[in-house]
Amino acid sequence: MTKAFVLSGGAALGSIQVGMAAALAEADISPDIVVGSSVGALNGAWLASGRPVDGLADVWRGIKRQDLFPVRPFTSVLGLLGRGDHLVPDSGLKRLLNKYFRGQRLESGPIPLTVIATEVASGSEVALAEGPLVPAVMASAALPGIFPIVDIDGRQLFDGGVANNTPITRAIEAGADEVWVLSTGYSCGLIQPPKGALALAMHSAGLLVQQRLVLETVRRNYPVPVHLIPPPCPIDVSPIDFSQSDDLMQRALLGTRQWLGNGCPNAMPLIDHAVHAHAAHARSGD
């Protein structure tokens, strides 16, 4: 049976996918196909390379907000004045990707990798399965208005989450007989709204894509088994807060272990994934 891992976007919450992947590896569940969107493209590139999940966990432990979202007032002003297409330079993201994937191609790894981007002008979904890996992942993760648009073969591309944040259908089209969805969930246990324009923009994007995931899975009758791994809940972490990565990975690891041990109940637990809030962020219900 051909298994696919589908990894969605979620910015700093992408660390959750690392815990899920570690639990799947413990259960001897490994992918034959990897499809990723946004931060899921970054994590997917690592998993498709065949490297140990422990190494990816170390990468996440070392990431700080300033590494990926450096504040550059001049760049932000140009963007706000309409003289640039972004508010934050992507130099930190590029540096991180080049550290681990410099010179690699999407098709050169031991596991086929597809990353999803969005064509800016048309809004259409673009599946990248060949060509240089670093520009493809940068395009997939180029948050609209925040990071620069990425040009690949004359196409202007940005965040794959806009067109297809959880590309289950792409995995099935690629030949998957079974799909494991490693989503990130969303910030549902915040005590108050995120502070700052960037944090609020990322939070609102997380709510939108979560709503879309639920609506899409309700409408579709997939021809293959689709296992939507429940993310930790509640999540009281902003999508741009990288300081909680280790905690999120651990919670996802333990939660996925328990879910697997219980026989993967509710392969598509839509009610659990519907957008909701918490009166408090106690974690006793994990």
Helices and strands as residue ranges (DSSP letters): E 3-7, G 11-14, H 15-26, E 33-37, H 39-48, H 53-62, H 65-68, H 73-80, H 91-101, G 106-108, E 113-119, E 125-128, H 133-140, E 150-152, E 155-159, H 160-164, H 168-173, E 178-182, H 197-219, E 226-228, G 242-244, H 245-261, H 270-273
